[in-house]
Amino acid sequence: MFVAEGGIPARVAIVEPTGSGTQVVTVRAQDQNLTILLRERAALLPGDTINLAVSTADVHLFDAATGGRTEG
């Protein structure tokens, strides 16, 4: 996931700097808590609203019954 102009609106809950160019951000989006790793620093504060998008090339899906990775 990455911060984008359009996409899924999310409210920032926690911002954790994890190095000079990365940070872990916990957000609330569509009644779900999500934790994302941002590879660039963004000026985010708890309570901010951001929009998130997904790069399909970076998505990994898993079968809930087997725990194995699915293809596609």
N, C-alpha and C positions, 0 to 999 in steps of 0.2 A: 504494500500500500504506500501511497505517497500523497502529499498535500497537493491539491489541484484546484483550479478555478471552479470547475463544476464537480459533480460527484455527490457522494453521500455526506450530508451534514453531520458533524460530530462535535461534541463539547469536550474540551480538554479537561481532564481531571488531575493528572500528575505529569510533570516534566522532569526527567532524570538525565542530566548530562552524563555521558559515558565515555567521553574522550574529546579530543580537540575538534572533531568533525562529525560526531554522532550524538544522538540522544534517543532515549526510550520515552515514548509518550503513551500514556493510558488515556483513552477517550471513551465516551459513551455515545453509541450510534445505534439507532433503531432498537432501543431497549437491550442492547448488548454492550458489555465492556470489551474493549479491544486494546491490546498492547501492540504498538508498532515501533519498529526501529527506523529512524530517519537517518539517512547517510549524510545529511547536511544540517547545520544548525538553523533553526527557525526561531524567531522571537515569539515564543508561545508562553502563555500564562494560564494557570488553572482558571476555568470559566470562559476562555476564548472559544469561539465557534470556528471550526475549520471545515473544509470539504476534502474528502478522501476519494481517491480513485485506485483502481487495481490494474496492474499490468498482468495480463493473462499469461505471459511468458514466465512469470515468477510465482504462479499459483501451484500448490501441491495439494491434491485431494486424497483423502484416506477413507477407506470403507469402515463404517462404524462397527460392523459385525466382526470383521477380521483384523482391523487395525492396519491392514496392508494398503499400500499406495495404489490408487487407481490410475488408469491411463485415460487421457482425454481431457 
